Amino acid sequence: MMGGFDGGMMDGWGAFGWLWMLIPLLFWGGLLAVIVWAVMRIFPNRRADDGRPETRGDSAEEILRERFARGEMDAEEYERSLEVLRSGRSTMKGGAR
């Protein structure tokens, strides 16, 4: 025969030769996907911008700023609410000692 060709693919394995090469790739790819999924479920509170979790006080002030920016409150109400938030936060920190 020409060039040692015996008519079969991959030394007689046929189409199953490609399948047996694909199975380990699928296994390792699936294992890697499960690991990535598990890590994402364990650490969901990471922020993309600075890498630190958002604190509760900063979140309340940010919501207040957004409401003021949308026009849901006037400047006087914003200042009064901001003062309440900041005094409440300092009272909580001082009272915990």
Secondary structure, 3 states (H helix, E strand, C coil): CHHHCCCCCCCCCCCHHHHHHHHHHHHHHHHHHHHHHHHHHHCCCCCCCCCCCCCHHHHHHHHHHHHHHCCCCCHHHHHHHHHHHHHHHHHHHHHCC
